[in-house]
């Protein structure tokens, strides 16, 4: 059974941005900025990095269960 779902382009953009923050976590970007005397920028990046994984997980879970509900699983 094929179910036509309405796309939510804002979610795709937000997931892309959060995936970049997840990559930044693995690159330890905020630590590099803090050590390089960019303390305020480093703290801002760290805050955004900490939001990356939970936001990505919540959006992906919403889209997954929305699709399951539409299919009837």
C-alpha positions in Angstrom: 0.0 0.0 0.0 1.4 3.3 -1.1 0.6 6.3 1.2 1.2 9.8 -0.2 2.6 11.9 2.7 2.9 15.6 2.7 6.5 16.7 2.9 7.7 19.2 5.5 10.6 21.0 4.0 11.5 22.9 7.2 12.1 19.5 8.9 14.5 18.5 6.2 16.5 21.7 6.5 16.5 21.5 10.3 17.7 17.9 10.2 20.5 18.9 7.8 21.6 21.8 10.1 21.6 19.5 13.1 23.6 16.9 11.3 26.3 19.5 10.7 26.3 20.2 14.4 26.7 16.4 15.1 29.7 16.4 12.7 31.1 19.5 14.6 30.8 17.5 17.9 32.9 14.7 16.4 35.4 17.3 15.2 35.5 18.9 18.7 35.0 22.3 17.1 33.9 24.0 20.2 36.9 22.9 22.2 39.2 24.1 19.4 37.5 27.5 19.4 37.7 27.8 23.2 41.4 27.0 23.2 42.0 29.4 20.3 40.8 32.4 22.4 37.3 32.4 20.8 35.7 31.7 24.1 32.3 33.3 23.5 32.0 31.7 20.0 33.2 28.4 21.4 30.5 28.4 24.1 27.8 29.3 21.5 28.9 26.5 19.2 28.9 24.0 22.2 25.4 25.0 23.1 24.2 24.4 19.5 26.2 21.1 19.4 24.4 19.9 22.5 21.1 20.5 20.8 22.1 18.7 17.6 21.5 15.0 18.6 18.3 15.4 20.6 16.7 17.6 17.9 17.7 15.3 15.1 16.4 12.3 17.1 13.0 13.9 17.9 12.4 15.1 14.3 13.4 11.7 12.9 11.2 9.9 15.4 8.2 12.1 14.6 8.6 11.5 10.9 9.0 7.7 11.4 6.0 7.3 13.6 3.9 9.6 11.4 4.6 7.3 8.5 3.8 4.2 10.7 0.5 5.8 11.8 -0.4 6.6 8.2 0.3 3.0 7.0 -1.5 1.5 10.0 1.4 -0.3 11.6 
